[in-house]
Structure formats: structure tokens, C-alpha cells
């Protein structure tokens, strides 16, 4: 899924959770940031190659929005590093270890990690085997689930329609509560 949609879905999740629990703005912002964060590290090698090597801004843009099988060519080392960073940030094993370590340190669940988890779960089903399948069990396997490619026009339209409907419902619910009605 695209990073904007990840942020919007995480924001909707925060709004829904705020109906039941007190969530600070800082926690909400951190949750949304962690929902976007897994898609950043794997672009860094390509950005670096474009800034300091033979790549161009068009290569970065082409890589970020490429349809399956039409990614621009990058050097093998850049591709290897980018792929491995993608594996690390999209792994439930890595996210689980991070959650466990934070829990052992603080003896509580750090709520913003739910943003990272939402990213992983969404990407498992919205990445095809042809284009960055989510390696949810990395480092044990790099295999990913063959889901629906998020960047197909039909899926993008349906996803943003679902987001619009979700936000309209959440806003309507919030206005009812503020007006003193039942939710």
C-alpha cells in the first residue's frame, strides 16, 4: 500500500481507539509515523545512489511508483541493500522482537508499535508476488504472500473510497458524541 494510505488507515485506527481509550496527540502522531516508517529505509540506498552516484530523481520516482515488473534498473548492490532493508522493516519476526524488547524494558505495550504492525498486516495482502511481496517471516524466509498489487488503479480507487467512507463515518460519530447523542 502507498505511504499516504498507510498513514490514513493508522489515523483512522487511532480515531477509533480514542473512542474507548485516552490517546495523547504525541502517541497518535508516533503511531501514524510508525505506520509510514517501514517504507522509508528501503528507499534510502536508491536515494543515496541518486544523490551521489549515477542515479537521478526520475529513477527514485520511478522506483517508488513502479508497477510490477517495470522498476527502473539500479546497481546490484543498491538493489540488494534496498531489498534487505525492505525485508527487515516488513518482518513480523523483527517487529515482534522489537515489541518484546520494549515490553521487557517498560513492562507495557508501546502503543505506537501498532502503527508498524498495521503496516505489516496491510502490506501482506496488498503486495503481489511480482512487486515487493511482504516477507512477513524474514529472516526465516524471504517468501511473501501473493496479494493484490496496491498500485493497480482499481485497487487504489477502492482503497481511497474505503478511506473516505471510514473517515466520514468516524467524523459523523464524533459529531454525534459532541452533540450529546449516542454513538
N, C-alpha and C positions, 0 to 999 in steps of 0.2 A: 504494500500500500504506500502511497505517497506520504511524505512527511507532514504535509498540511492536514491530511485526513487523520493521520495518527494523532496529531495534536488535538484536532477537533473531537475525535472519539474519546480521548483521555479527558478532555474538558467536560464532555457530556457525562462521563463516568463520575468525575468529581462533583458535578452539579447534582447528580442523582444521589451520591453518597452524602452530600451536605443536607439532604432532606432528613437524614437519620442521625448523622454524627457531626460534631463541630470540626470543621476542617479550616485551618488558617489559610490565608492567601499565600503565604510562603510555601506551605505544604502543597497547595493546589498548583502553584507555579512549578515546584520541583517535580510533581507528578507528571505534568504536561511536558516538562523539559526531558524527563527520562523516557517518555513515550516517543520522543523525537530522536533522542541521543543515539540509539543503535544504528541509525542510517548515516551518521556523520563520520565515524572513524574510517570506514572503508573508502570514503571519497578522498581522504587526506593524501594517500600516495599519488592519486591521479592529479589532485590539485598541486602537490609538490612537483610532480613531473611537468605539469603545465607551466608552473611558475619558474622552475629552474632548469628545465630540460627542453625537449623538442615539442612538447605538447602545447595546446592552445586552449583558450577559453571555450572555443567551439567544441573541442574534444571533451571537456568537462561537462558542458551542457548536453552534448550528445550521449555521453555515458550515463548521466543522471536520468535522462528521459527516453533512453533507447527502448525500442520494442524488442522482444525476444529474438535473438539471432542477428540483430543489427547494431550491436555495440561497436563503438569505434575501436580500432586496434590500439593497444598500448603495449609497451615493452613487457616481456615475460615476467621480469622481477616486480614491476609495478602491479601487474595483474595478480601475481602470487600473493603479494603483501595485501592488496585490496581484498582478495578472496578470503584470506585467513582472518583479517580483521572483521569481515562480514560474518564469518563463522563464529568468532568469539562473541560478538555482540548480539547474535541471534540464537545463542545456545541456551536452552533451558537448564542444562547442566551448569554452565557458568553463572547464569542468573540465580540458580538455586544455591550455589556455593556462596555467592555474594550475599544473598538473603540470610543464609545460615551464619556466615561470619558476622554480619551486622546484628543478627539476633543474639549470638553468643556474647558480643561486645555490649549491647544495650539492653538485652533481655526483653526486647519488644520488636514487633514488626515495624520496620520503617515504611510508612505508607507510600511515599513516592516510588518505591520499588514496583508498586502495582502498575505504574506507567510503563516501566520496562517490560513487565510481564504481559501487559496488554499488547505491546508492540510485537512480542514474540508470538503470542497466540494469534493475533490478526494476520501476521505475515505467513504463518504456517499454511493458512488457507487462501491467501491472496498473492502467492508467488507460484509461478508454474515451474516445472522441472527444467524448462528451457532458459529461464532468466532468474538467477539468484534464488533457487529454492531455499527455504529456511532450514538450515542444518540444526534442527532443534536438539539433536542428541550429540552434537560435537562436544568433545573430541573423540567419542567412540565411533562415530560415523559422520561423513560429510553428506550423506543422503538427505534429501529433503522430500517433503510431501509435494506431490504434483497438484497444486491448487489452481485456481483461476488467476490468470495474469491480471494484476491490478491495473495495468496501464492500457488495457483494451478500452476503447471508447464506451462500449455498452456498460462494462463494469464501473468505469469512472462515473458515468451518468447515474447509474443506480446507487452507487455509494454516496454521492453527494445529495441525491434526492432523499436517501435514508437519513443522512446527517441533518438535512433541512427539516425533515419531519420530526426527528428526535429533538432538535433544538426548539422547534415550535411547541412541541408537547411540554418540554421542560420549562420553557418560559411561561406557557399558559398555566402550568401547575404552580409555579412560583407566584404569578399574579393572583391566582385564587387564594393562596395562603396569605399573601399581603392584604387582600381584600377581606380576609376573615372568613372565607369559605372553606369548604372541605377540600382536601387534596385527594 
